[in-house]
Structure formats: structure tokens, C-alpha cells
Amino acid sequence: MKLFRYILFVIAVVSLQSGLAQRSDYQPEFTVGVKGGTTLSRVSFTPTVTQSLLLGYTGGVSVRYIEEKFFGLIAEINFTQCGWNETFEEDPYTYTHTLNYVTIPFLTHFFFGNRVVRGFVNAGPQIGLLLGDSYKSNFDIYNLPEFSQKSKVKEIYTMDIAHRFDYGITAGAGIEFRIKETHGIVLEGRYYYGLGDIFKNRKKDVFAASHSQIITVSLGYLYHF
């Protein structure tokens, strides 16, 4: 499984590099932008932790360069909240764990349409650095109550995040509206699949896998030079 995830990441990087090698006579476009939005996230654990999506937020800046017709490259620096929201079936307990990252995606940008309205698809690798994490619960994590669900992984509540560096692949689609000549509004939905684990995953450890999955919906502003 780890080998498969590494292969996916390498494919994303190679796809980006192949895009860098392309050239044409298309009139280049250069834009910078800012954006903000909402995240819905979970962590894929093995063994399973029952959970629902955790609501968070994201925001950041971007640089986009288009040299090919229908094709360009994007680099971003974002603040991204993610994590997990554990569910407890019949018990009246709540537990959420929030992870705050600086994320840097490098994306290939495929677009169609005209200079006024464009649809697009973005895809590529993403890396992230954990700034910090926090949790909220209505029970004492160091003196656990008796849960109805006997299969609860109780060690999770006091485990520290082991890996502060994250990496994965991300892809999304959206629409861009050009306002006058130099301004643009962008609406995008994006999905991130983490290939790294947040906890240790050796045979003696609690989790064999613990990678993030994030849905992002954002609204952005672009300035065209």
C-alpha cells in the first residue's frame, strides 16, 4: 500500500515536469491571486476510527503562468485546517482534532473557454508542514469513560503527531470569470489525498495507516499582468 502511494506521488511530479518542458507561440499570461474557503476533512485510519467530516478553513496566495494554449502551471502557499471529527454512536461524547498546515501545491492547469469565462482542471503534487494541532472533547482524555463501542482505539486521544511533514496528490475543477482586463474571480473545488501518515506506522504501533483526505471549496481573486 505504501509503495502504491509513493508511485502515485511520483506520477504527479513527473506529470508536472512534463508540463514544464512544453513551449508554444501562445501569448503568455501571468497572474497572482489570493483565495479563501472552507475545508471538509477526515483522516483515513487503519484500524478504522468512526468519524464524520471536520469543518475548517483555508486561505492563501497563488502564482499562475500560462504559456501554452489551454495549459499552464500554478504554485500556491496556503494555510489549511484539517483533521478528524470522531463519532461515538449512542454515547454523548464529542472529540475533534484539528491540524494546522502550511501547504504548497504545484499544479498543472488545464483550461477551456475564452478570455471572459473559463472552465479548468488543476492537478499535481502537494507538500505540507504542520504548524500545530489542538483537540476539543467533552471528556477527560487521560481518564477515559466507558464507551459503548468496544472497538474504540483508545490510544488515539493521547498520541502526539509523529510526522510534521505531509505529502500527497491534489486535483480539482472550477470556473474563472474575467472582469475587465486585469481582474478575475475564481471558484474552485479540490480534493487532496495524503500519501504520508500523521502517526508512526511500524508493526508495533497502533495505526498501520493515518493519512489525510481533504475537500476544499474556495473563492479567489486574480490579478492579470
N, C-alpha and C positions, 0 to 999 in steps of 0.2 A: 504493500500500500504506500509506504514512504517512497519507494522507487517510482511508482506511478505519479505521485505528486511532484517529485523532482523533474520528471520528464515533462509534465505539463508546464512547469515554470520555465524550463529551458526552451520549449516550443514558443512560449510567449516572447521570450527575449530574442530568439532567432527571428521571429516574425517582425519584431521592431527593427532589428538590424537590417533586414532585407528592405524595409521601407526607407531607412536612411540612405541606402545606396541608389535610390531612384532619382532621376532627373528628367526635366522636360522644359519646353519653352513656355509653359504656363506662367502668367504674371503672378509672382509670389505675393502672398498675403501674410502679414504679421499682426498678431493681436495679443493683448494682455487682458486679464479679466479677474473678477472676484466673484465668489459664489457663497451661498449658504443654503442649508437644507436640513432634512430630517434623516435619521438612520433608524432602521429596524434590524436588530441583530440577535444572534444566538451563537452558542459555541457547540460544535459537534463533539460530544464526549463518547469515549468507549472505555468502560461501560456507560450506558445511557444515563443521562440526568434529565428528568422530566422538566420541561420548560416551555415558556411562551416567548414571543419576541420582545426584546427590550427596546424601548424608545429612547433615542438620543439625538444629538445634533452634530452637524459638521459645517465647516466653513474653510475657505482658503483662497489661494491665488493661482493663476494659471498663465502659461505662455503657449501660444499656438503658432506654428509655422506651416504654411501650405505652399508647396512648390509644384505639385502635380495636380492636374485636373482630377477632382473627386478624391484626392488623397492628401493627408497632412500628418503632422506629428504634434503631440501635446505633452507638456510636462507640468505637473502641479505640485504644490506644497499645501497640505490640508491639516487641519485639526479634526480628528474623528473620534467620536464616542462610540463604543460598542461594549459587548459583554453578554450576560445572560440573566434571565428572569426565571428563577426556579418556581415550579408549581408543586403543590402539596396535596392534591386531590381533596380528601374530606377534611383535612386539618386546616385550622385558621391561621396558618403561618405564611409569612412572606419573606423572600430573600432575593435581592438583586445584587449583582456585582458588575460595576462599571469600570471599563478600561479606557483610558485617555491616551490616544496615539497622535504623533505627527506621522502622517502618511504621505508617501511620494510615489504617485503613479507615473509611468512612462507609457504613453498611449499612441497607437496608430489611429488615425482619424479618417474614416471613410464617409463622404457626404454626397448628397444628390439634391437637385433642385436648382434654384437660381440665386442671384445675389440678394434677393429680398427675403425669401423663405427657403430654408434648407432643412432636410432631414439628415441624420447622421448616425453612425455606429462607431463607438470607441472601444478599443480592446488593447490589453497589454499587461506587463508585469507591474507589481506594486510592492514596495517595501514600507515598513513602519517601525517606529521606535516608541516604546511605551514610556509615557511621561509620568504616569502614576495610576493608581487604581483605588477604588473605595467600594464598600458594601453597605447595604441597608437591610436590616432584618428586624422582626418583632419578637425575636427570641435570643437568648444568650448563646452565642456560637461556641463558648467554652464550657457550657453546661447544658447540653442538648436535651430537649424534651423527647418524649416517646412518640415517634412518628407512626402513623397508621400504615404507611407504605414501608414494609420491612426491607425493601431492596434499596433504600436510600444510601447513597455514597456519602457517609457522614464525614469522612476525612476532608471533603472539599472545602468546608467552611473555614478551616484554619490553615489551608495551604497557601503558601506565597507563590506569586507568579514567578516561574523559573526562567522563562526566556523573554527578555525585553525586546528582542528584535523579531519582527514578523515579516513574512513574505508570502506572496500569493499571486493570483491572476484576477483581473477585473475586466468586466465588459458591460457596456450599456448602450442605450439609444436615446435619442431626443430630437428636439427641433430648435432651430435658431431663427430669430426674426431680426433682420437688419433694419435699424431705424436711422433714416437719413443715410449719410455715407460712412460715418465713423463709429456709430453706436450699434450695439446688438444686445438682444435678450435671449438667453438660452435656458430651456427647460430640459432636464435630463434625469433618467432613471438608470441606476447602475447596480450591479451585483458583484460582490467580492467573495472569493473563495480562498481562505487561508490555507497555505501548504505547510506552515510551521505550527508547532504545538506551543501552547502557553505554559503547560506543565511538563515536567520530566516524563519520559515515556519508556524508561527501561523496564525490563521484565519484572523487577521487584517493585516498581512504582504503582501508584493507584490507577492511573489512566494510561491506556495504550495510545490514545489519541485525544487531542483537545485543540481543535483548530476553529478559527472564527469564520462566520458567514455573515455578511452584511449587505443589506439592501439600502440604497441611498436614493433619495429624491431631492433634487436641488434646483434652485433658480439662480441664474448668474447674469452678470453684466460683462460685455466685451467692448473693448475699445480697439478699433481698427486703425492701424497706422498707414 
